[in-house]
Amino acid sequence: MEKTRTRRADLPVQARGRRATDITADVLRVVLDHGPVARSTAARVAGYSAASMTGVANLLIDKGLLREAPEAAGPPGVGRPHVPLAIDTESTAVIGVHLAVPRFTIALLDLRGRVLREHKHEYDDLDPDAVLAQVAGSVRGVLADAEDRRILGIGVATGGWVDAARGLVVEHPLLGWSDLPVRDRLAAETGLPVAIDGHSRALVRAEQLFGAHVDRARSSIVQLFVGNVVDVAFATAGSVQQGPRSAAGAVAHLKIDDSAEPCACGKVGCFEAAVSERTLVRRALANGSIDRPVFRDLLEAAVDGDQRAIALLEERARLVGRAAAILLDLFDPDLLTVVEAGERLLPQCRALLRAELAAGSTAGAGSGQVVAGTSFPDHVLATAGGAVILDRIYASPTAVPGRFSRAS
């Protein structure tokens, strides 16, 4: 039987001359956004002829990216029933890894970015060789526990300076790493495709794929991440900006007024030094709101009503709001998302952050229409890791091995 082929004449004028990877990516994204969806509808929304869909849909089904969803079909009627296409969230998955300070997160995610399992591990040793060996061991544990799912790859997200194209952590001062080839090392250890990027850029991609404000995120977005590491990512017209050195978004040394916190660079008032988790933990130990150097303890104390802990998080919320105001005016995005624990857990911190932002931005009260918390508050780190590899899959589905390929 002759295979169905997509002819040039079957494609709309704007699609002629484009690579097949563009066609499969367009169709996969349409099903992500609108599925379960009939093939004819997917073709129309993607801008291709119905005739071009047969081969594309079959290819994506073979790769375990799409499935037919008869359960979503309408009631039987006259003529041939339409069996909708849906993202295959049952037979395949990805692994997400987030390398933080002082632990790493590893998770199993389906193709819609939903976290199926998540584990956090303290590092046995901060030596990079030991860390990568420990992460690889944890990956093997997830693989053994993945049941019948085929794992399509590993995404790694971390703070610091990450060169995604070369697969390197160029510099992570808090972990003491430099020029660490995470991608190649983990690929060699696990036998799986690996992609790595900075966690803010990863979260931008997650917002663009699965977020609560997808349309705005795909237009233009700024992502501000505040943890032990503080950094920013931004995207316009769906394209995440890397910079020629893959160093875009470095705001650790942004000057913040009203902060005298000393920074490792030798100056005072640097953004990261003022608001990092390490700074807050040190101050919380000094004021007695916690009795061990663990940021989670500070958060729990604040949620339980300890006024000393609350005051520290409120102060950070104000500083983050001032920095966010600068970013809002600098980039003028459709969406600015903030990942910051106080904003997520304490309504008063959320209100203070937004008030400072409104006061400091030329957008004023209108800034409230632009700013949002992360779409993934319960699994932000796991989602960041998974989004790195999921973005690659949705961008280039033809690069995914087929379901029965020995390469898988």
Phi, psi and omega in degrees: 000131182288135179289144175288131181240146176277117180271154178303323182290341179284345186267148174296159185306318184291343183263346183294135181091352179277154181289155179300328179299329178293320181296310181296322179295318180299315182293318180298319179293324178297317179293324175301316185282326192238352187291160355296139186215142179296150181302318181296322178291318178300319179297316181296314181294322180286342178092025180238163178286157178298328181295332181284348188280332188301306181294320181296312181297317180296321178298315182291328175292317179301325182278357180078019180265327176238161172218158171279139186238075181298335180293342180263359180290154178287181180295149180299145180207199181288139177090181183287128181290148176270122177263114185293159173260142177222156172297133180280101180260008185252320190262343181232165179196173174230163175251132176249134178234133173238122180263109184240191175238119009249031184214170172236155180247137176229138187211158172252129183232147173275182187283356170262012177077012180276132182281120181268321177215148181211136178223144175246138183228133170287145177291137172287329184199138181277356173303130186301324177297318179293320180297311182295324176294320179293317179297316179299320177298320178293322176300316179298326176294320177294319178300318180293334184261005186277003177057235186265008182281141173268124183273122186271345180163177181239131172252136180237130176235145178202168176275187181081199183263115183240130174259099185294322183297322180265353177074029186247144157272103184292317181202128173226090187303320184291331177265350179075025181260149172209139178048048182266117184279070186300313184303306185292323181292314181290325177297318179294323182286328189249340184075013181249154171297139182229139173228146181226148174200169175293149188291330177291317177296322178298319181289329172300314181294324176297317178297322181289329180275311194230003192288172181285344182229056189302314184299316179291321180296325180283341176280298174197139185212144169240132179244122177251121180249126181235109176217226167291322173260142177240124176206175188225148169226153179215151181216145174227142180051037177082353184260121179279126184280129179257322188088156183297336178253011184059034185242013180298142176096010179282108182237014184303326185253020171300131183283127179245124178294156176068020174235127177250017182293126179289145181246156179298341179285351180102351179260178175237155175083012176290142188304308184296318179298325183285327191240001185294156179300323180299320179295314181295322179296317179300317181289326179291323174297322182291324183268000174084009181283340173224162181238009172213154188279068182230121184296326178301325178296321178297316179298317180296321178297318180294316179298327179280357174101008178293116187292330178293317178293319179299318181299321178296317181288327176294319178298317178297319180301321178296315181294320178295321177298321179293319177294320179297325178297320177297315181294321181297317180287327182290318186256337182049056184278165171288333183214135172237117180252144183236127171254109182203128191298320180296318178300324183285323190260331188241116180304324182292327176291320177299316181294318179296317180301314182291325178294317178296321180296314180297322181289328185267346184260148176292343177289339178056227182298335180292346180297334180297338178279346186257326190270139178213155169286171179300150175283355188231054189296331184274342185217044189296319183288317177298319179296321179301312179298311181297324183296332181299313181279326178296323177299320179295320181295313181290334178281326184221072182298330182292344178283346179283128178300149178294163185303326184251012179286137177293341178291343180275000000 
